């Protein structure tokens, strides 16, 4: 087999399985397990990944998305060879830097300084090469004089900053980042994304696992969607993320509980004059619902990109009658770029009012917005959140 260029990652027909969890080491449990073993029982295997294939060239960015337990972290661990496939092959050419957990690659009994040199040694770098990057690592991690303190005395934030700085500034050929950025604050996340861009520009291959779908779209060229141990989609990041968002919305709709006193009968979402929804233009939402009892409360509407976390939320408080009612909302300006979105809604009575009727937070429908790929503010900067959406409501 020819030698692969540094930074190339190849996964061919990879399968991975684990045995089912063991029972507690109690004497009675062991007696029962031994009896089942005599009758031919063996702990079953649980497949985590099935027939996964991918090929990533040096300097490319690849996102992996999916629900918790879909096999994302297991795939990264096979790439960095902390675990191995049950079948198939996984090859990563060159040095691999991984940030898979909060304290990934960090030894708690060593100081920050010792950990930096140890990690570089593991990557095969000379002490002189690590020393040349040492000050940049300490400055990025913002640990100052604590660099000579044992890591076990660091806060979680300090440990995350140190781990990412070591992994990113020692510039491995392949960098694996698994959701750890979600633990940091917004300023640190922004710093990390800027550093990731610099590392990728220098030729490092990036694998990025995150539930933050807009970030995956912004950072990654291609993406893979894992579900139930299988690859559901693999292709350009925008297309794969769109399919995943659509699936999340459909599953949330199926799981919505309607036995709460308020029932949705019909939801319509239209653009100007009843036509297509357009970016930056008027959007009309018509909701026909039925309540088992009269109530004074608030109806909330939110627009999201697949997940339950909305880009913006609007609210209307009023007295709602018993029986059927129609609620109309006119958003004067939709501040969203081209794409597919989900409309979410909820209805609540004030706490302590004694009214049980409510509508839990659930998807009401979806719509496609047509327009430019980005919406920019007057100063030229794209700002989507927080946003102001002027609205008009009407209840009948």
C-alpha positions in Angstrom: 0.0 0.0 0.0 1.5 3.4 -1.0 2.4 5.8 1.8 -0.3 8.4 2.4 0.5 12.1 2.6 0.7 13.5 6.1 -2.7 14.7 7.3 -4.7 12.1 5.3 -7.3 10.2 7.1 -8.8 7.0 5.6 -11.5 4.9 7.2 -12.5 1.8 5.2 -15.5 -0.4 6.2 -14.9 0.2 9.9 -17.1 -1.6 12.4 -16.9 -1.2 16.2 -18.7 -3.1 18.9 -18.6 -3.3 22.8 -19.9 -5.9 25.1 -23.0 -5.0 27.2 -22.4 -3.5 30.6 -21.5 -5.9 33.4 -23.8 -6.4 36.4 -22.7 -5.1 39.8 -20.1 -7.2 41.6 -22.6 -8.5 44.2 -22.4 -12.1 45.3 -26.1 -12.8 44.5 -25.7 -11.2 41.0 -22.7 -13.3 40.3 -24.5 -16.5 41.3 -27.4 -15.6 39.0 -25.0 -14.7 36.2 -23.1 -18.0 36.6 -26.4 -19.9 36.4 -27.2 -18.1 33.2 -23.7 -18.8 31.8 -24.2 -22.6 32.5 -27.4 -22.4 30.4 -25.4 -20.9 27.5 -26.0 -17.2 28.1 -23.2 -14.9 26.9 -23.1 -11.1 27.3 -24.3 -9.7 24.0 -22.3 -7.2 21.9 -23.6 -3.7 21.1 -22.7 -2.3 17.7 -21.5 1.4 17.9 -20.4 1.8 14.3 -21.3 -0.2 11.3 -19.5 -0.1 7.9 -18.2 3.5 8.1 -16.2 4.8 5.2 -14.5 8.2 4.7 -11.5 9.7 3.0 -10.2 13.2 4.0 -7.3 14.8 2.3 -4.7 17.0 4.1 -5.8 20.5 5.0 -9.6 19.7 4.8 -12.2 20.2 7.5 -14.7 17.5 8.3 -17.6 17.7 10.7 -19.3 14.8 12.5 -22.9 15.4 13.8 -25.6 13.2 15.4 -27.4 12.7 18.6 -25.6 11.5 21.8 -24.6 7.8 21.5 -24.5 7.7 17.7 -20.8 6.9 17.6 -19.2 10.2 17.0 -16.6 10.1 19.8 -15.9 6.4 19.1 -14.9 7.3 15.5 -12.5 10.0 16.7 -11.0 7.6 19.2 -10.3 5.1 16.4 -8.7 7.8 14.3 -6.3 8.7 17.2 -5.9 5.0 18.0 -7.0 5.1 21.6 -9.3 2.3 20.5 -9.3 0.1 17.4 -12.0 -1.1 15.0 -13.6 -4.6 15.4 -13.4 -4.9 11.7 -12.1 -2.8 8.8 -9.2 -0.3 8.9 -8.6 3.2 10.1 -5.4 5.1 9.0 -4.3 8.6 10.0 -1.0 9.7 8.4 1.2 12.0 10.4 1.0 13.4 14.0 -2.5 13.3 15.5 -3.6 15.8 18.2 -6.8 15.1 20.0 -9.0 17.1 22.4 -11.7 14.5 23.1 -12.5 15.3 26.8 -12.1 18.2 29.2 -8.7 17.0 30.4 -7.8 14.9 27.4 -4.1 14.2 27.2 -3.4 16.2 30.5 -1.9 14.4 33.4 -3.3 15.9 36.7 -0.2 15.2 38.8 2.1 17.1 36.4 2.4 20.9 36.1 1.1 22.8 33.1 4.7 23.2 31.9 5.5 19.5 32.2 2.3 18.6 30.4 3.2 20.9 27.4 6.5 19.2 27.0 5.1 15.7 27.6 2.4 16.2 24.9 5.0 17.5 22.4 7.2 14.5 23.2 4.2 12.1 22.5 3.7 13.8 19.1 7.4 13.2 18.3 8.5 16.8 18.5 11.9 17.9 19.8 12.2 19.9 23.0 13.4 22.9 21.0 10.3 22.8 18.8 8.1 22.7 21.8 10.0 25.6 23.5 9.6 27.7 20.4 5.8 27.5 20.9 5.7 27.5 24.7 5.0 31.2 25.3 2.2 31.2 22.7 0.6 28.2 24.4 0.7 29.8 27.9 -0.6 33.2 26.5 -3.5 31.5 24.7 -4.4 29.4 27.7 -4.3 32.5 30.0 -2.9 30.5 32.9 0.1 32.8 33.6 2.1 31.8 36.7 -0.2 28.8 37.2 1.8 27.0 34.4 4.1 25.7 37.2 1.2 24.5 39.3 -0.1 20.9 39.2 -3.0 20.6 36.8 -5.2 18.9 39.4 -5.5 22.2 41.1 -6.7 24.0 37.9 -10.3 24.9 37.4 -12.2 23.2 34.6 -11.9 26.3 32.4 -8.1 26.5 32.9 -7.8 22.8 32.1 -9.8 23.2 28.9 -7.8 26.2 27.8 -4.5 24.5 28.4 -5.6 21.3 26.6 -6.8 23.1 23.6 -3.8 25.4 23.4 -1.4 22.4 23.6 -3.3 20.5 20.9 -3.7 23.5 18.6 -0.3 25.3 18.9 1.8 22.2 18.5 0.2 22.0 15.1 -0.3 18.3 14.5 -1.1 17.0 11.0 -4.6 15.9 12.1 -6.5 17.8 14.9 -9.5 16.1 16.5 -11.9 18.4 18.5 -14.9 16.7 20.3 -17.5 19.1 21.8 -15.2 20.3 24.5 -15.5 23.9 23.3 -19.1 23.9 24.4 -17.9 23.9 28.0 -16.0 27.2 27.6 -17.4 30.7 27.7 -18.3 32.6 24.5 -15.1 34.6 24.4 -12.9 31.4 24.6 -15.0 29.7 22.0 -14.4 32.6 19.6 -10.6 32.4 20.3 -10.7 28.7 19.6 -12.5 29.1 16.3 -10.0 31.7 15.2 -7.1 29.5 16.1 -8.7 26.5 14.3 -9.0 28.7 11.2 -5.3 29.5 11.4 -4.3 25.9 12.0 -6.4 24.7 9.0 -4.8 27.4 6.8 -1.4 26.0 7.7 -2.4 22.6 6.3 -3.7 20.7 9.4 -6.7 18.4 8.8 -9.6 19.1 11.2 -12.2 16.7 12.5 -14.8 18.7 14.4 -17.7 17.1 16.5 -20.3 19.5 17.8 -24.0 20.0 18.4 -23.6 23.6 17.4 -24.8 23.2 13.8 -24.1 26.8 12.6 -20.5 26.4 13.7 -20.2 23.1 11.8 -21.5 24.8 8.7 -19.1 27.7 9.1 -16.0 25.7 10.0 -16.3 22.5 8.0 -16.1 21.8 4.2 -17.8 18.4 4.5 -19.8 16.6 7.2 -21.0 13.1 8.2 -24.3 12.4 10.0 -24.2 9.3 12.3 -27.5 7.8 13.5 -28.0 4.4 15.2 -24.4 3.4 14.4 -24.9 3.9 10.6 -23.9 6.8 8.3 -27.1 8.5 7.4 -25.5 11.2 5.2 -22.1 12.2 4.0 -21.4 15.2 1.8 -21.1 19.0 1.8 -21.5 20.4 5.3 -24.5 22.6 4.5 -26.5 19.8 2.8 -25.8 17.2 5.6 -26.7 19.7 8.4 -29.9 20.6 6.6 -30.9 16.9 6.4 -30.1 16.5 10.1 -32.1 19.6 11.1 -35.1 18.3 9.2 -34.9 14.9 10.9 -34.7 16.6 14.4 -37.8 18.6 13.6 -39.7 15.6 12.5 -38.8 13.6 15.6 -39.8 16.5 17.8 -43.1 16.7 16.1 -43.8 13.0 16.6 -42.8 13.2 20.3 -45.0 16.3 21.1 -47.6 15.6 23.8 -51.0 16.9 22.8 -52.9 15.8 26.0 -52.3 19.2 27.8 -55.6 21.0 27.4 -54.6 23.0 24.3 -54.8 21.4 20.9 -53.3 22.7 17.6 -55.7 22.4 14.7 -53.9 24.2 11.9 -50.7 26.3 11.3 -50.0 28.3 8.2 -46.8 30.2 7.4 -46.8 32.5 4.4 -44.8 35.4 3.0 -46.0 38.7 1.5 -49.5 38.4 -0.1 -49.6 34.7 0.9 -46.6 33.8 -1.3 -43.1 32.4 -0.5 -41.3 33.4 2.7 -38.5 35.9 1.8 -35.5 37.1 3.8 -36.0 40.6 5.1 -39.7 40.6 4.2 -43.0 40.2 5.9 -44.0 36.8 7.3 -47.5 35.9 8.4 -48.3 33.1 10.8 -51.9 31.8 11.3 -52.6 29.4 14.2 -55.9 27.7 14.7 -56.1 26.1 18.2 -58.6 24.9 20.7 -58.5 25.2 24.5 -60.5 23.2 27.1 -60.8 26.2 29.4 -60.5 30.0 29.2 -57.1 31.3 30.3 -55.0 34.4 30.6 -51.5 33.5 29.4 -48.8 34.0 26.9 -48.2 32.5 23.5 -44.6 32.2 22.5 -43.3 31.7 18.9 -39.6 30.9 18.0 -37.8 30.2 14.8 -34.9 27.8 14.9 -32.7 25.8 12.5 -33.7 22.3 13.5 -32.8 22.2 17.2 -35.1 23.4 20.0 -32.8 26.5 20.6 -34.4 29.3 18.7 -32.7 32.1 16.8 -35.3 34.5 18.2 -38.5 34.3 20.3 -41.6 36.6 20.2 -44.4 36.7 22.7 -48.0 37.7 22.9 -50.0 37.9 26.2 -53.8 38.0 26.2 -57.0 36.3 27.4 -57.7 33.2 25.4 -61.2 31.9 25.2 -62.5 28.4 25.8 -63.0 26.5 22.5 -61.5 27.3 19.2 -59.6 30.5 18.6 -57.4 31.9 15.8 -54.2 33.8 16.4 -52.5 35.7 13.7 -48.9 37.1 13.9 -47.3 39.4 11.3 -43.5 39.7 11.5 -42.7 42.8 9.6 -39.1 41.8 8.8 -37.6 38.3 8.8 -34.0 38.8 9.8 -32.7 35.4 8.6 -30.7 34.3 5.5 -31.7 31.8 2.9 -32.4 28.3 4.4 -34.9 26.0 6.0 -36.3 26.8 9.4 -38.6 25.4 12.0 -41.4 27.3 13.8 -41.7 26.4 17.4 -44.5 27.4 19.8 -45.6 27.2 23.5 -48.6 28.5 25.5 -48.4 29.0 29.2 -50.7 30.4 32.0 -49.1 32.3 34.9 -47.7 30.1 37.6 -50.2 29.8 40.5 -53.2 30.8 38.4 -54.7 27.3 38.8 -55.1 26.8 35.0 -53.8 23.5 33.8 -54.3 24.1 30.1 -51.0 24.7 28.3 -49.0 23.9 25.1 -45.5 22.5 25.6 -42.6 23.9 23.6 -42.9 22.0 20.3 -42.4 22.4 16.5 -45.5 23.9 14.8 -44.2 23.6 11.3 -41.3 24.4 8.9 -40.7 26.8 6.1 -38.1 27.6 3.5 -36.8 31.2 3.4 -35.7 32.5 0.0 -33.1 35.2 -0.3 -29.4 35.9 0.1 -27.1 33.4 1.9 -26.3 36.0 4.6 -28.2 39.0 6.1 -25.8 41.8 7.0 -26.2 44.8 9.3 -25.8 48.3 7.9 -22.1 48.3 9.0 -21.5 45.1 6.9 -21.2 42.7 9.8 -23.6 39.7 9.9 -25.5 39.7 13.2 -28.3 37.3 13.7 -28.6 37.2 17.5 -29.9 39.0 19.4 -32.3 40.3 16.8 -35.4 42.6 16.9 -38.4 41.4 15.1 -41.3 44.0 14.9 -44.6 42.1 15.1 -48.3 42.7 15.0 -50.7 40.2 16.7 -54.5 39.6 16.3 -56.7 37.2 18.3 -60.1 36.2 17.2 
